Amino acid sequence: MTLVFLPGMMCDGRLFQHMPPHLCLSISQHDTVEALAADVLQNAPDTFALAGLSMGGIVAMEIIRQAPDRVTKLALMNTNCEAETDRIKDMRAPQIAKAQAGNLRAVMRDEMKPNYLADGPHRQPVLDLCMDMAIDLGPEVFARQSHALMSRPDQKGTLKSWTKPTLILTGEHDRLCPLHRHTLMAELIPDAQLTVLKNAGHLPPLEQPALTHAALVQWLS
């Protein structure tokens, strides 16, 4: 069974470089979650295990809404099943304008990356990799992904009807998608397993690769 990974906003396959064998599919070419999910379904195998982190998890939830029969198992990592709040929506337009004016690096450095990671010896190399991924994707992808997050649907009803094996995983220090968002998802999905990794923030596959790998292997088996 193929494992399909969906990366977070302004990330690519390097986010999952330490994870079990997989296919990483892009979520960068459309400006709605619905269109991004349809694009993944067009490029994925007929049936597959699905793991998404952050924005990738948001798209993953739309995938199981659109085509639940094609997904055999689900892993939602450091993500959020609810629609965007007005407070966050109001922050996105200035960020998009800055990014499209040539200041993507500053937006990532000052407004987004500080929320990503736990403190620790590997924090700076991981932040540097995040910056590399964001700059490689560029300001237009930033704009499309921002618009998709702004208009995303609430998926609580989708999760209530989902009954297949599910892992909910997060880092204990994730400030972008705090623990209470993950306990909510675990409560909505029958028999979901909640795993909280110590010494990790928003990007456990890079911050705690061995622990994240082990949790995914257990879920897959």
DRENPA-3360 file (N, C-alpha, C; in nm, 2 decimals, always signed):
BEGIN
1 = MTLVFLPG = +0.08/-0.12/+0.00/+0.00/+0.00/+0.00/+0.09/+0.13/+0.00 ~ +0.06/+0.22/-0.09/+0.14/+0.34/-0.10/+0.10/+0.44/+0.01 ~ +0.20/+0.50/+0.07/+0.18/+0.60/+0.17/+0.20/+0.74/+0.09 ~ +0.10/+0.82/+0.09/+0.11/+0.95/+0.03/+0.12/+1.06/+0.14 ~ +0.22/+1.14/+0.13/+0.24/+1.25/+0.22/+0.20/+1.38/+0.16 ~ +0.14/+1.47/+0.23/+0.11/+1.61/+0.19/+0.18/+1.71/+0.28 ~ +0.27/+1.79/+0.23/+0.35/+1.88/+0.32/+0.27/+2.00/+0.37 ~ +0.33/+2.07/+0.46/+0.27/+2.19/+0.52/+0.29/+2.31/+0.42;
9 = MMCDGRLF = +0.23/+2.42/+0.46/+0.24/+2.54/+0.38/+0.39/+2.58/+0.36 ~ +0.42/+2.61/+0.23/+0.56/+2.65/+0.19/+0.66/+2.55/+0.23 ~ +0.62/+2.42/+0.23/+0.72/+2.31/+0.24/+0.70/+2.21/+0.12 ~ +0.81/+2.13/+0.10/+0.81/+2.03/+0.00/+0.85/+1.90/+0.05 ~ +0.89/+1.81/-0.03/+0.92/+1.67/+0.01/+1.03/+1.66/+0.11 ~ +1.11/+1.76/+0.12/+1.22/+1.76/+0.22/+1.17/+1.75/+0.36 ~ +1.05/+1.79/+0.38/+0.99/+1.78/+0.52/+0.98/+1.64/+0.56 ~ +0.97/+1.55/+0.47/+0.95/+1.40/+0.51/+1.07/+1.32/+0.47;
17 = QHMPPHLC = +1.18/+1.38/+0.46/+1.30/+1.30/+0.41/+1.34/+1.19/+0.51 ~ +1.30/+1.19/+0.63/+1.34/+1.09/+0.73/+1.22/+0.99/+0.76 ~ +1.12/+1.00/+0.68/+1.00/+0.92/+0.71/+1.00/+0.79/+0.63 ~ +0.90/+0.70/+0.66/+0.90/+0.57/+0.59/+0.88/+0.59/+0.44 ~ +0.91/+0.49/+0.35/+0.90/+0.51/+0.21/+0.76/+0.56/+0.17 ~ +0.76/+0.66/+0.08/+0.63/+0.73/+0.05/+0.64/+0.80/-0.08 ~ +0.52/+0.85/-0.12/+0.50/+0.94/-0.24/+0.46/+1.08/-0.18 ~ +0.54/+1.18/-0.20/+0.50/+1.32/-0.16/+0.44/+1.39/-0.27;
25 = LSISQHDT = +0.31/+1.44/-0.26/+0.25/+1.51/-0.36/+0.23/+1.66/-0.33 ~ +0.24/+1.74/-0.43/+0.24/+1.89/-0.41/+0.10/+1.94/-0.38 ~ +0.09/+2.04/-0.30/-0.03/+2.11/-0.28/-0.01/+2.26/-0.30 ~ +0.04/+2.29/-0.42/+0.09/+2.43/-0.44/+0.03/+2.50/-0.57 ~ -0.06/+2.42/-0.64/-0.10/+2.47/-0.77/-0.24/+2.54/-0.78 ~ -0.31/+2.54/-0.67/-0.45/+2.59/-0.67/-0.47/+2.68/-0.55 ~ -0.57/+2.76/-0.55/-0.60/+2.85/-0.44/-0.72/+2.82/-0.36 ~ -0.77/+2.70/-0.37/-0.88/+2.65/-0.28/-0.84/+2.51/-0.23;
33 = VEALAADV = -0.88/+2.48/-0.11/-0.86/+2.34/-0.05/-0.93/+2.24/-0.14 ~ -1.05/+2.27/-0.19/-1.12/+2.17/-0.27/-1.05/+2.14/-0.39 ~ -0.99/+2.24/-0.46/-0.91/+2.21/-0.59/-0.78/+2.14/-0.56 ~ -0.72/+2.17/-0.45/-0.59/+2.10/-0.41/-0.62/+1.96/-0.38 ~ -0.73/+1.93/-0.31/-0.76/+1.79/-0.29/-0.79/+1.71/-0.41 ~ -0.87/+1.77/-0.50/-0.90/+1.71/-0.63/-0.77/+1.68/-0.71 ~ -0.68/+1.77/-0.71/-0.55/+1.75/-0.78/-0.47/+1.64/-0.72 ~ -0.47/+1.63/-0.59/-0.40/+1.51/-0.52/-0.47/+1.38/-0.57;
41 = LQNAPDTF = -0.60/+1.38/-0.57/-0.67/+1.26/-0.60/-0.64/+1.22/-0.75 ~ -0.62/+1.31/-0.83/-0.59/+1.29/-0.97/-0.45/+1.22/-0.99 ~ -0.36/+1.25/-0.90/-0.22/+1.21/-0.91/-0.18/+1.10/-0.81 ~ -0.28/+1.06/-0.73/-0.25/+0.95/-0.63/-0.29/+0.82/-0.68 ~ -0.24/+0.71/-0.62/-0.28/+0.57/-0.66/-0.43/+0.56/-0.64 ~ -0.49/+0.45/-0.69/-0.63/+0.42/-0.67/-0.67/+0.42/-0.52 ~ -0.59/+0.35/-0.44/-0.61/+0.35/-0.30/-0.47/+0.37/-0.23 ~ -0.47/+0.44/-0.11/-0.35/+0.48/-0.05/-0.37/+0.51/+0.09;
49 = ALAGLSMG = -0.26/+0.50/+0.17/-0.26/+0.56/+0.31/-0.22/+0.70/+0.29 ~ -0.28/+0.79/+0.38/-0.27/+0.94/+0.36/-0.22/+1.00/+0.49 ~ -0.11/+1.08/+0.48/-0.06/+1.15/+0.59/-0.04/+1.30/+0.55 ~ -0.09/+1.39/+0.63/-0.08/+1.53/+0.60/-0.04/+1.61/+0.72 ~ +0.06/+1.70/+0.70/+0.10/+1.79/+0.81/+0.06/+1.93/+0.79 ~ +0.00/+1.99/+0.89/-0.04/+2.13/+0.89/-0.14/+2.16/+0.77 ~ -0.10/+2.24/+0.67/-0.19/+2.26/+0.56/-0.21/+2.13/+0.48 ~ -0.11/+2.04/+0.48/-0.13/+1.91/+0.42/-0.24/+1.83/+0.49;
57 = GIVAMEII = -0.25/+1.84/+0.62/-0.36/+1.78/+0.70/-0.49/+1.84/+0.66 ~ -0.50/+1.97/+0.64/-0.62/+2.03/+0.60/-0.67/+1.98/+0.46 ~ -0.58/+1.97/+0.37/-0.61/+1.91/+0.24/-0.65/+1.76/+0.25 ~ -0.58/+1.69/+0.34/-0.61/+1.55/+0.36/-0.76/+1.53/+0.41 ~ -0.80/+1.62/+0.50/-0.94/+1.61/+0.54/-1.04/+1.63/+0.43 ~ -1.01/+1.72/+0.34/-1.09/+1.74/+0.22/-1.09/+1.62/+0.13 ~ -0.97/+1.55/+0.12/-0.96/+1.43/+0.04/-1.06/+1.33/+0.09 ~ -1.06/+1.30/+0.22/-1.15/+1.20/+0.27/-1.29/+1.24/+0.27;
65 = RQAPDRVT = -1.32/+1.37/+0.26/-1.46/+1.42/+0.23/-1.50/+1.38/+0.09 ~ -1.41/+1.41/-0.01/-1.44/+1.39/-0.15/-1.43/+1.25/-0.19 ~ -1.34/+1.17/-0.14/-1.32/+1.03/-0.19/-1.28/+0.94/-0.07 ~ -1.37/+0.92/+0.03/-1.33/+0.84/+0.15/-1.29/+0.70/+0.11 ~ -1.35/+0.64/+0.01/-1.32/+0.50/-0.03/-1.18/+0.48/-0.08 ~ -1.11/+0.58/-0.12/-0.98/+0.57/-0.18/-0.87/+0.57/-0.07 ~ -0.90/+0.62/+0.05/-0.80/+0.63/+0.16/-0.82/+0.52/+0.25 ~ -0.71/+0.44/+0.28/-0.72/+0.32/+0.37/-0.69/+0.36/+0.51;
73 = KLALMNTN = -0.60/+0.45/+0.54/-0.56/+0.50/+0.67/-0.53/+0.64/+0.66 ~ -0.54/+0.71/+0.77/-0.52/+0.86/+0.78/-0.43/+0.90/+0.89 ~ -0.34/+0.98/+0.87/-0.26/+1.04/+0.97/-0.27/+1.20/+0.96 ~ -0.31/+1.26/+1.06/-0.33/+1.41/+1.07/-0.22/+1.46/+1.17 ~ -0.13/+1.54/+1.12/-0.02/+1.59/+1.20/-0.02/+1.74/+1.21 ~ -0.02/+1.79/+1.33/+0.00/+1.94/+1.35/-0.09/+2.02/+1.26 ~ -0.22/+1.99/+1.28/-0.31/+2.05/+1.18/-0.44/+2.10/+1.26 ~ -0.54/+2.13/+1.18/-0.66/+2.20/+1.24/-0.78/+2.17/+1.15;
81 = CEAETDRI = -0.89/+2.12/+1.21/-1.00/+2.07/+1.14/-1.11/+2.18/+1.12 ~ -1.08/+2.30/+1.18/-1.18/+2.41/+1.18/-1.15/+2.51/+1.07 ~ -1.25/+2.59/+1.03/-1.23/+2.70/+0.94/-1.14/+2.80/+1.00 ~ -1.09/+2.89/+0.91/-1.00/+2.99/+0.96/-1.07/+3.10/+1.03 ~ -1.01/+3.15/+1.14/-1.07/+3.25/+1.22/-1.06/+3.39/+1.15 ~ -1.14/+3.48/+1.18/-1.14/+3.61/+1.12/-1.00/+3.68/+1.16 ~ -0.95/+3.66/+1.28/-0.83/+3.72/+1.32/-0.71/+3.68/+1.23 ~ -0.71/+3.55/+1.20/-0.60/+3.50/+1.11/-0.62/+3.55/+0.97;
89 = KDMRAPQI = -0.74/+3.55/+0.92/-0.77/+3.59/+0.79/-0.72/+3.74/+0.77 ~ -0.75/+3.82/+0.87/-0.70/+3.96/+0.86/-0.55/+3.98/+0.85 ~ -0.48/+3.88/+0.90/-0.33/+3.89/+0.89/-0.28/+3.84/+0.76 ~ -0.36/+3.77/+0.68/-0.30/+3.71/+0.56/-0.28/+3.81/+0.45 ~ -0.38/+3.90/+0.43/-0.36/+3.99/+0.31/-0.23/+4.08/+0.32 ~ -0.20/+4.13/+0.44/-0.07/+4.20/+0.44/+0.05/+4.11/+0.42 ~ +0.04/+3.99/+0.46/+0.15/+3.89/+0.44/+0.17/+3.86/+0.29 ~ +0.05/+3.84/+0.22/+0.05/+3.82/+0.08/+0.12/+3.94/+0.00;
97 = AKAQAGNL = +0.07/+4.06/+0.04/+0.12/+4.18/-0.02/+0.28/+4.19/-0.01 ~ +0.32/+4.16/+0.11/+0.47/+4.17/+0.14/+0.54/+4.06/+0.05 ~ +0.49/+3.94/+0.05/+0.56/+3.84/-0.02/+0.56/+3.87/-0.17 ~ +0.45/+3.92/-0.23/+0.45/+3.95/-0.37/+0.53/+4.08/-0.40 ~ +0.56/+4.16/-0.30/+0.65/+4.27/-0.32/+0.80/+4.24/-0.31 ~ +0.83/+4.11/-0.30/+0.97/+4.07/-0.29/+1.02/+4.05/-0.15 ~ +0.93/+4.04/-0.06/+0.97/+4.03/+0.08/+0.93/+3.89/+0.15 ~ +0.92/+3.79/+0.06/+0.88/+3.66/+0.12/+0.98/+3.61/+0.23;
105 = RAVMRDEM = +1.11/+3.63/+0.21/+1.20/+3.59/+0.31/+1.17/+3.66/+0.45 ~ +1.14/+3.79/+0.44/+1.11/+3.86/+0.57/+0.98/+3.81/+0.63 ~ +0.88/+3.78/+0.55/+0.75/+3.73/+0.60/+0.78/+3.59/+0.67 ~ +0.85/+3.51/+0.61/+0.88/+3.38/+0.67/+0.96/+3.39/+0.80 ~ +1.06/+3.48/+0.79/+1.15/+3.49/+0.91/+1.08/+3.56/+1.03 ~ +1.00/+3.66/+1.00/+0.95/+3.74/+1.11/+0.81/+3.70/+1.16 ~ +0.73/+3.65/+1.07/+0.59/+3.63/+1.10/+0.54/+3.48/+1.11 ~ +0.62/+3.39/+1.05/+0.57/+3.26/+1.04/+0.67/+3.16/+1.11;
113 = KPNYLADG = +0.80/+3.16/+1.08/+0.89/+3.07/+1.13/+0.90/+3.07/+1.29 ~ +0.89/+3.18/+1.35/+0.90/+3.18/+1.50/+0.80/+3.09/+1.57 ~ +0.69/+3.06/+1.50/+0.58/+2.98/+1.56/+0.60/+2.83/+1.53 ~ +0.71/+2.80/+1.46/+0.72/+2.66/+1.41/+0.77/+2.56/+1.51 ~ +0.88/+2.60/+1.58/+0.96/+2.49/+1.64/+0.98/+2.51/+1.79 ~ +1.00/+2.39/+1.85/+1.05/+2.39/+1.99/+1.19/+2.43/+2.00 ~ +1.23/+2.48/+2.12/+1.37/+2.51/+2.14/+1.45/+2.38/+2.14 ~ +1.58/+2.39/+2.10/+1.66/+2.27/+2.10/+1.78/+2.28/+2.01;
121 = PHRQPVLD = +1.87/+2.19/+2.01/+2.00/+2.20/+1.94/+1.98/+2.20/+1.79 ~ +1.87/+2.14/+1.74/+1.85/+2.13/+1.59/+1.76/+2.24/+1.54 ~ +1.72/+2.33/+1.62/+1.62/+2.44/+1.58/+1.67/+2.52/+1.46 ~ +1.80/+2.56/+1.46/+1.84/+2.65/+1.35/+1.86/+2.58/+1.22 ~ +1.92/+2.46/+1.21/+1.92/+2.39/+1.09/+1.78/+2.36/+1.03 ~ +1.68/+2.33/+1.11/+1.55/+2.31/+1.07/+1.49/+2.44/+1.01 ~ +1.51/+2.55/+1.08/+1.46/+2.68/+1.04/+1.52/+2.71/+0.90 ~ +1.65/+2.68/+0.89/+1.72/+2.71/+0.76/+1.66/+2.63/+0.65;
129 = LCMDMAID = +1.63/+2.50/+0.67/+1.56/+2.42/+0.57/+1.43/+2.47/+0.53 ~ +1.35/+2.52/+0.64/+1.22/+2.57/+0.61/+1.23/+2.70/+0.52 ~ +1.33/+2.78/+0.54/+1.35/+2.90/+0.46/+1.38/+2.85/+0.32 ~ +1.47/+2.76/+0.30/+1.51/+2.71/+0.17/+1.38/+2.66/+0.09 ~ +1.30/+2.58/+0.16/+1.18/+2.53/+0.09/+1.09/+2.64/+0.05 ~ +1.07/+2.74/+0.14/+0.98/+2.85/+0.11/+1.03/+2.93/-0.01 ~ +1.16/+2.97/-0.01/+1.21/+3.05/-0.12/+1.21/+2.97/-0.25 ~ +1.23/+2.84/-0.25/+1.22/+2.76/-0.37/+1.08/+2.76/-0.42;
137 = LGPEVFAR = +0.98/+2.76/-0.34/+0.84/+2.76/-0.38/+0.80/+2.90/-0.43 ~ +0.84/+3.00/-0.36/+0.82/+3.14/-0.41/+0.69/+3.21/-0.37 ~ +0.68/+3.34/-0.40/+0.57/+3.42/-0.35/+0.43/+3.38/-0.41 ~ +0.43/+3.33/-0.54/+0.30/+3.30/-0.59/+0.23/+3.18/-0.53 ~ +0.32/+3.08/-0.49/+0.27/+2.97/-0.41/+0.22/+3.02/-0.28 ~ +0.30/+3.11/-0.21/+0.26/+3.16/-0.09/+0.12/+3.23/-0.10 ~ +0.09/+3.30/-0.20/-0.04/+3.37/-0.22/-0.15/+3.26/-0.24 ~ -0.12/+3.16/-0.33/-0.23/+3.06/-0.35/-0.26/+2.98/-0.22;
145 = QSHALMSR = -0.16/+2.94/-0.15/-0.18/+2.86/-0.03/-0.25/+2.95/+0.08 ~ -0.21/+3.08/+0.09/-0.28/+3.16/+0.18/-0.43/+3.18/+0.15 ~ -0.46/+3.20/+0.03/-0.60/+3.21/-0.01/-0.68/+3.08/+0.02 ~ -0.61/+2.97/-0.01/-0.68/+2.84/+0.02/-0.71/+2.82/+0.17 ~ -0.61/+2.86/+0.25/-0.63/+2.85/+0.40/-0.74/+2.94/+0.44 ~ -0.75/+3.06/+0.38/-0.85/+3.16/+0.42/-0.99/+3.11/+0.40 ~ -1.01/+3.04/+0.29/-1.15/+2.99/+0.25/-1.17/+2.85/+0.28 ~ -1.09/+2.78/+0.36/-1.11/+2.64/+0.38/-1.24/+2.61/+0.46;
153 = PDQKGTLK = -1.29/+2.49/+0.43/-1.42/+2.45/+0.50/-1.39/+2.39/+0.64 ~ -1.48/+2.40/+0.73/-1.48/+2.33/+0.86/-1.50/+2.18/+0.83 ~ -1.42/+2.09/+0.89/-1.42/+1.95/+0.86/-1.47/+1.87/+0.98 ~ -1.52/+1.93/+1.08/-1.56/+1.84/+1.19/-1.66/+1.74/+1.15 ~ -1.76/+1.77/+1.07/-1.85/+1.67/+1.02/-1.79/+1.56/+0.94 ~ -1.69/+1.59/+0.86/-1.61/+1.49/+0.79/-1.55/+1.39/+0.88 ~ -1.48/+1.44/+0.99/-1.41/+1.36/+1.08/-1.51/+1.27/+1.16 ~ -1.63/+1.32/+1.19/-1.72/+1.24/+1.27/-1.77/+1.11/+1.19;
161 = SWTKPTLI = -1.76/+1.12/+1.06/-1.81/+1.01/+0.98/-1.70/+0.92/+0.93 ~ -1.57/+0.95/+0.97/-1.46/+0.87/+0.93/-1.43/+0.76/+1.03 ~ -1.42/+0.64/+0.99/-1.40/+0.53/+1.08/-1.28/+0.44/+1.06 ~ -1.19/+0.48/+0.97/-1.07/+0.40/+0.94/-0.96/+0.43/+1.03 ~ -0.85/+0.35/+1.04/-0.74/+0.37/+1.13/-0.68/+0.51/+1.12 ~ -0.67/+0.58/+1.23/-0.63/+0.72/+1.22/-0.53/+0.75/+1.33 ~ -0.42/+0.82/+1.29/-0.32/+0.87/+1.39/-0.33/+1.02/+1.39 ~ -0.35/+1.08/+1.51/-0.34/+1.22/+1.53/-0.21/+1.25/+1.60;
169 = LTGEHDRL = -0.12/+1.32/+1.54/+0.01/+1.34/+1.59/+0.05/+1.49/+1.60 ~ +0.11/+1.53/+1.71/+0.16/+1.67/+1.72/+0.28/+1.67/+1.82 ~ +0.34/+1.79/+1.81/+0.45/+1.82/+1.91/+0.39/+1.89/+2.03 ~ +0.44/+1.87/+2.15/+0.39/+1.93/+2.27/+0.40/+2.08/+2.27 ~ +0.50/+2.13/+2.19/+0.52/+2.28/+2.19/+0.47/+2.35/+2.06 ~ +0.38/+2.28/+1.99/+0.33/+2.35/+1.87/+0.24/+2.47/+1.90 ~ +0.29/+2.59/+1.87/+0.21/+2.71/+1.90/+0.12/+2.74/+1.78 ~ +0.15/+2.69/+1.66/+0.06/+2.72/+1.55/-0.07/+2.64/+1.55;
177 = CPLHRHTL = -0.06/+2.51/+1.58/-0.18/+2.43/+1.60/-0.17/+2.36/+1.73 ~ -0.21/+2.43/+1.84/-0.19/+2.38/+1.98/-0.26/+2.24/+2.00 ~ -0.23/+2.18/+2.12/-0.27/+2.05/+2.15/-0.42/+2.04/+2.15 ~ -0.49/+2.14/+2.19/-0.64/+2.13/+2.20/-0.70/+2.10/+2.07 ~ -0.64/+2.15/+1.96/-0.69/+2.12/+1.83/-0.68/+1.97/+1.80 ~ -0.58/+1.90/+1.85/-0.56/+1.76/+1.82/-0.65/+1.68/+1.91 ~ -0.67/+1.72/+2.04/-0.77/+1.64/+2.12/-0.91/+1.65/+2.06 ~ -0.94/+1.76/+2.00/-1.07/+1.78/+1.94/-1.08/+1.67/+1.82;
185 = MAELIPDA = -0.98/+1.67/+1.74/-0.99/+1.57/+1.62/-0.99/+1.43/+1.67 ~ -0.92/+1.40/+1.78/-0.92/+1.26/+1.83/-1.05/+1.23/+1.89 ~ -1.12/+1.32/+1.95/-1.26/+1.30/+2.00/-1.36/+1.28/+1.89 ~ -1.34/+1.35/+1.78/-1.44/+1.34/+1.67/-1.43/+1.21/+1.60 ~ -1.31/+1.15/+1.58/-1.29/+1.03/+1.50/-1.29/+0.90/+1.60 ~ -1.38/+0.81/+1.57/-1.39/+0.69/+1.65/-1.25/+0.61/+1.65 ~ -1.20/+0.58/+1.77/-1.08/+0.50/+1.78/-0.96/+0.57/+1.73 ~ -0.95/+0.70/+1.71/-0.83/+0.76/+1.67/-0.73/+0.75/+1.78;
193 = QLTVLKNA = -0.60/+0.74/+1.74/-0.49/+0.74/+1.84/-0.42/+0.87/+1.84 ~ -0.41/+0.93/+1.96/-0.35/+1.06/+1.97/-0.21/+1.04/+2.03 ~ -0.11/+1.09/+1.95/+0.03/+1.08/+2.00/+0.09/+1.22/+2.01 ~ +0.14/+1.26/+2.12/+0.20/+1.39/+2.15/+0.35/+1.37/+2.17 ~ +0.44/+1.43/+2.09/+0.58/+1.41/+2.10/+0.65/+1.52/+2.18 ~ +0.73/+1.48/+2.28/+0.80/+1.57/+2.36/+0.91/+1.64/+2.27 ~ +0.95/+1.76/+2.31/+1.06/+1.83/+2.25/+1.04/+1.85/+2.10 ~ +0.92/+1.87/+2.06/+0.88/+1.90/+1.92/+0.78/+2.01/+1.92;
201 = GHLPPLEQ = +0.78/+2.09/+1.81/+0.68/+2.19/+1.79/+0.59/+2.16/+1.67 ~ +0.59/+2.24/+1.57/+0.50/+2.23/+1.46/+0.55/+2.13/+1.35 ~ +0.68/+2.09/+1.35/+0.74/+2.01/+1.25/+0.81/+1.88/+1.30 ~ +0.73/+1.79/+1.37/+0.80/+1.67/+1.43/+0.88/+1.59/+1.33 ~ +0.84/+1.58/+1.20/+0.92/+1.50/+1.11/+1.07/+1.55/+1.09 ~ +1.09/+1.68/+1.12/+1.22/+1.73/+1.12/+1.28/+1.75/+1.26 ~ +1.20/+1.78/+1.36/+1.25/+1.80/+1.49/+1.27/+1.67/+1.57 ~ +1.19/+1.58/+1.55/+1.20/+1.45/+1.62/+1.17/+1.34/+1.51;
209 = PALTHAAL = +1.26/+1.32/+1.42/+1.24/+1.23/+1.31/+1.23/+1.08/+1.35 ~ +1.31/+1.04/+1.45/+1.30/+0.90/+1.49/+1.17/+0.87/+1.55 ~ +1.12/+0.96/+1.64/+0.99/+0.93/+1.71/+0.88/+0.94/+1.61 ~ +0.88/+1.04/+1.52/+0.78/+1.05/+1.42/+0.77/+0.93/+1.33 ~ +0.89/+0.88/+1.29/+0.90/+0.76/+1.20/+0.84/+0.64/+1.27 ~ +0.87/+0.63/+1.40/+0.82/+0.51/+1.48/+0.67/+0.52/+1.49 ~ +0.62/+0.63/+1.52/+0.47/+0.65/+1.53/+0.40/+0.61/+1.40 ~ +0.46/+0.66/+1.29/+0.40/+0.63/+1.16/+0.41/+0.48/+1.12;
217 = VQWLS = +0.52/+0.42/+1.15/+0.54/+0.27/+1.13/+0.43/+0.20/+1.21 ~ +0.41/+0.23/+1.33/+0.31/+0.16/+1.41/+0.17/+0.18/+1.35 ~ +0.14/+0.30/+1.31/+0.01/+0.33/+1.25/-0.01/+0.25/+1.12 ~ +0.10/+0.24/+1.04/+0.09/+0.17/+0.91/+0.07/+0.02/+0.93 ~ +0.12/-0.03/+1.04/+0.12/-0.17/+1.06/-0.01/-0.22/+1.13;
% end
